[in-house]
Amino acid sequence: PTFDLDMFHWLPSGYGQPRDPAVARELTAEAAAGPAWIIEGVFGWLAEIAARRAQMLVWIDLPWDVCRDGLIARGLRRGATQAEFDALGDTIPRANIPPKLGDGLGTPANESNP
């Protein structure tokens, strides 16, 4: 089976509402306990749990625009609103996000996180 760390990190009741971290860790550990799986996502604190049992790690270093476009597309498929995208911008680490974003999903790299 394939697992998306978004499904473990975010509550199903609304886009941009994180789960309790202990629950997210438990869901990730349960997925990684199976005999075979693929887990994808950008939440390093969750991927770390699965990585201990992984036989192979594949790291894809995509440009921010590709990541942002995927984030927006997933959000739209899952019913996100503009307000939720704006709120999401406050929950993701922004130190390495280029300054060209005007959609609430980033700040210039030389600005500190709020």
C-alpha positions in Angstrom: 0.0 0.0 0.0 0.9 3.6 -0.5 0.6 6.2 2.3 0.7 10.0 2.0 2.0 11.7 5.2 -0.5 14.4 4.6 -3.2 11.9 5.6 -1.4 11.3 8.9 -0.5 14.9 9.6 -3.7 16.7 8.8 -7.2 16.1 10.3 -9.7 14.7 7.8 -12.2 17.3 8.9 -10.5 20.2 7.3 -7.5 21.2 5.3 -4.8 22.9 7.3 -5.9 21.5 10.7 -3.0 19.4 12.1 -3.7 16.3 14.1 -2.3 15.8 17.5 1.4 14.9 16.9 1.1 11.8 19.0 -1.7 10.5 16.9 0.1 11.4 13.7 3.2 9.5 14.9 1.1 6.5 15.8 -0.6 6.4 12.4 2.8 6.6 10.7 4.2 3.8 12.9 1.2 1.6 12.1 1.6 2.1 8.4 5.4 1.4 8.6 4.7 -1.8 10.7 3.4 -3.6 7.6 5.6 -6.0 5.6 5.7 -3.7 2.5 4.7 -0.1 1.9 5.5 3.2 0.2 5.3 6.3 2.3 5.7 9.7 0.7 5.6 13.2 2.1 7.5 16.1 3.4 7.0 15.8 7.1 10.5 14.8 8.2 9.4 14.2 11.8 7.0 11.6 10.5 9.2 10.2 7.7 11.8 9.6 10.4 9.5 7.0 12.0 9.0 5.1 8.8 12.7 5.4 7.7 13.8 3.1 10.5 12.0 0.2 8.8 12.7 1.3 5.2 14.6 -0.9 2.8 15.1 2.0 0.4 14.9 5.8 0.6 14.2 7.9 -2.5 14.8 11.6 -2.1 13.5 13.9 -4.9 14.6 17.5 -4.6 12.0 19.4 -6.5 12.0 23.1 -7.1 9.7 25.1 -4.8 7.2 26.0 -7.6 6.6 22.3 -8.3 6.1 21.6 -4.6 3.8 24.6 -4.2 1.7 23.6 -7.3 1.3 20.1 -5.8 0.4 21.5 -2.5 -2.3 23.7 -4.0 -3.6 20.9 -6.3 -3.9 18.5 -3.4 -5.6 21.2 -1.3 -8.1 21.9 -4.0 -8.9 18.2 -4.5 -9.4 18.0 -0.7 -11.8 21.0 -0.6 -9.4 23.7 0.7 -10.5 27.3 0.7 -8.3 30.4 0.2 -8.6 31.1 4.0 -7.2 27.6 4.7 -4.3 28.1 2.3 -3.5 31.4 4.0 -3.6 29.7 7.4 -1.5 26.8 6.1 1.2 29.4 5.2 1.5 30.0 8.9 2.1 26.4 9.8 4.9 25.3 7.3 8.6 26.1 7.8 9.4 29.0 5.5 13.1 29.6 5.9 13.9 28.2 2.4 10.8 29.3 0.5 11.7 31.8 -2.3 10.3 35.4 -1.9 8.3 35.3 -5.2 5.2 33.8 -3.6 2.3 36.2 -3.1 -0.3 33.6 -2.0 0.3 33.3 1.7 2.5 30.2 1.4 5.9 31.8 2.0 8.1 34.6 3.0 11.5 35.7 1.8 14.3 33.5 2.9 16.0 36.3 4.7 13.0 36.9 7.0 12.6 34.9 10.1 9.6 32.6 10.7 6.8 34.1 12.8 
